[in-house]
């Protein structure tokens, strides 16, 4: 799953160090989101005192799998990445790393992360992490050049990390875990569509059928942005309804949700790249604030 979609700095093959190349290969922005959401899932799913070591194990294992998945994604998409301005300076299109080396590196991280989760958390957390990889690489990635529905499918693996944390803490998935999944699932639509609108010409050049590519006027794109942002508000309030959080979270989530809708409406009015960029930044700020507030106001059980 992407968070900012920020272009990699232009570098030449000779100036990109191997360390820098591997760092770009694992997509640190995406990996950070996995860390954040896995941690939130573990914290909210834990019954009684938090076990710091077990939380670390869950986050570390999930991060290894996410980093490996990001590396394999760049391996599979190296041809289309070479056609896009914002991704043409990634290690594989640039030739800074051999393709098979990136494939081996990514595969190794996934295997290591899965084994780590299985041995030091539980098999449910391990299975969810592998499901994320399978859906992202096996379904979402190939569908990107075939249908605009790929975004909705890609939002499924993007919403699984909190389930990994919850499973690691509790050993099962209860309604609270699925609420976190729903929040992350809906949040990704305004986030991804804002990025896709900014880089729609790039996506078109690479043959990737993001919604803004087939919707040049932006009516469907921004309609979906507003609809999903609006749907996110009631879903984000449900943790208070089921007793996972209290009233402080309820009103905080309501305020955050209404603010996000306002930014979506503001961006939809002119549909410029500048406003889409501000919307992208708003989504990036929204999810850590929402999850942080939920963690702070967790009802102790």
N, C-alpha and C positions, 0 to 999 in steps of 0.2 A: 504494500500500500504506500503513495507519495504524500508528502506534507506540504512543501512549499513549491516544488517544481522549479527551484532556482537554477539557472544555467550554470554549468561548471565553467570556471575561469578558463580563458583561452590559453593553452599551453602547447608547446611543441613536444614531439615524441622524445626528443633528446633532453628536455628540461624536466619532464615529469619523473620524479623519483618513484621507485617501486613501492615505497611506503605510502606515498601520496596516492598512487594508483590503486593500491589495495583499500585505502581509506575511502576513496570514491566508489569503489566497487561494492562496498557494503551499505551504501546510502545512509550516512549517519543520521540524517533528518528522519527517515522512516524508522530506523532502529531506535531512535530516541522516543518516538511515539509508542513503539512496542514496549519499551521500558516503562514509560509512564502508565500505559493502560494495563499492563500486566501487574504492576505494583498496585494500582487502584483495585483491580479485581481481587488480588490476594488480600489486601487490607480489608476490603468490604466483605469478603467471603469468610474471613477468619472468625471463629467463635471463641471468645475468651482472649487471653493475651496473645499478642503477635509473636510468632517465632521468627526472629530476625534472620537466622541462618536459612530456614526453609524459604523465607521470602526471597533472600538473595539467590538461592538455588533456582527458584522458579523464574526469576527475572533473568538470571544469567543463561539458563538453558533456552528460554524463549528468545533471548537476544541472539544467541548463536544460530538458532534455526532461522530467525528473521534475516540475519546478515547473510547467511548462506543462500536463502531464497532470493535476496536482492542481487547477489552475485550471479546466480544462475539466470535470473531475469535479464540481466545485462548480456549474458552469454547468448541467450536465445534471441534477443532483440538487437544484436550488434549491427545488423544490416540496416534496420529502420532507424536506429540511433544515429548512424552515419549520415542520414538524410535530413536530420533535424538540427537546426542551429543550436538549440539549447542542450543537446546531448552529443553533438559531434565531437566534443573534446573529452568525452569519457574515455577511460583507458583502452577499451577494445576497439572502437572506431579509430582511435588515434594510433593504435599499434603499440601502446606502452606496455601491454601484457599480451602474451600469446593466448589465444582463445581457449585452448585446452587447459592451460594453467588456471585460468579463471574458472573453468568448469570443475576441475579437480578441487580447487580451493572452496568453491561454493558447496559442492557435494560433501566434502569433508566436514564443513561447518554444520551442515544439516544433520549428518549422521552423529557427529559429536554432541550436538545440542539435544537431539532426540534421546541418545543414550544417557546423557546427563539428567534429563528430566525423568526418564524411566527409573533410574537408579536412586535419585536423590529427592524426587517428589512422589509421583505416582504415574501409573500407566495412562490414566485419563488425560492428565496434562500433556503427556508425551503424544498421545493420539491426536489431541486437538492441535498441537503444534504441527504435526505431520499433515493433518487435514488442511491447515492453512497453506502449507507449501503446495500440496496437491491441487487445491482449488486455484491458487494464484498462478502457478506455472502450467498446470494441465488444462485449465478451463479459461480463466480470465485472459492470460497472455495470448493464446492463439485466437480468441474471439475478438480481440481489439481491432483486427483488420477486417472483421466480417459484419459486426453489428454494434449499434450504439448501446444495446442492452449489456454489453460487456462491463460498463460502469457499474450497473446494479449487481452483476455477478461478482465483480471485483470487490464490492463493498462487503461481501460476506466474509472472505478471509481477513479483510481489514478490520472487522469487528470481533474476531475471535480471540485476540490476545487477552482481554479481560476475563474471558472464559478460562483461559489457561491458568491465570493467576488464581481465580476462584476455585478451580478444580484442584490446584496444588495445595490450597489452604484447607479445603473441606473434603475433598475426595468425591464430590458429586456436584451437580449443577442444579440449583434451585431457582425460583422465580427471580430473585435478585440478580443472578448471573445473566438471565435472559433479558432483563431490563437494561443492563449495561451493554449487552450486545445490540439491543434496539437503538440505544442512544448513539453508539458508535456507528451503526449502520446508516442511520438517517443523517448524521453529521457529515458524512463523507460526500454527500451529493452537492451541497453548496460549495464545499471545499474543492472537490474535483472539477466541478463545472466552472468555477471561477478560474482555475488554472487552465482548463481546456479552452476557455474563451480567450484568455491572454495569448495562448500559443496555438490557436486554431489553424493558422497558416502552416505552422510547423507540422502539426498532426496531419494535415491534408497532404503535405509534401511526402510524408512517410507512409501514406495510405492507411492511417489509423482512423477508424470511424467513431471518433468522439462526437457527441451530440452537436457541438457548435460547428463541426465540419459540414454536417448535412443540414444545419439550421443557420444559414448565414445571417438571417434577420435577428436571430436570438430570441424569438418569441417562445419557442418550446424550451430552450435552455434556461432562460430566466424564469419562466413559468414553473419549471421543475425545481429550480433553486428556491423560489418563494414557497412552493407547496411543501417541500421537505423541511425547510426551516420552520414553517408553521407546524408541521406534524411533530417536529422535534420537541416543541414546547410541552404538550401534554404528556408525552412519553418521559420527558426529563423530570416531570413532577411526580411520577408514580413511585419513586423510591420513598417519598414521604408517606404516600398512601398505604404502602404495604408495611411500613414500620422500619424500613432500612435506614431512614434519616428523619430528621425532625423538621420543625417549622422554619428554622433559619435557612435550611437548604431549600425548602419549598419556595420561599419568597425570593431567595437569591437566584435560584434556577429560573423562576418566572421573569425576573428582571433581565438576566443574561439572555434568555430566549427572545424576549421582546426587543432587546437591543440588536440582536442578530437579525431579526426580521426587518428592523428599520434599515440596517445596512444593506440587506438584500433588496429592499424596495428602492433605496437610493441608487444602488448599482443598476437596477433594472430600468430606471427612468432614462438613462442616457446610453447604457451598455458600452461604455468605453473601456479600453484596456486599463486605464488608470483606476477607474472605479472597480473593475474586476480585481485588480491587485489589492485594493483596500479591503474588498470583501474577503479575499484569500487571507489577508492578515487578520481580519476579524475572526475567521473560523479557527485560525491557528491559536489565537488568544482564547477563544471560547471554550475549547474542550479541556485544557488544563485547569482553567478557572472553575468550570463546572465540576470536574472530578475532584479537584482540591476541596471545593466547598462540600461535596458529598462525603469525602473522607473526614473532614473536620467535624461534620455534623452527624456522623454515623451514630446510630442508636446502639449502645453497648448491650450485648446479649450474653 
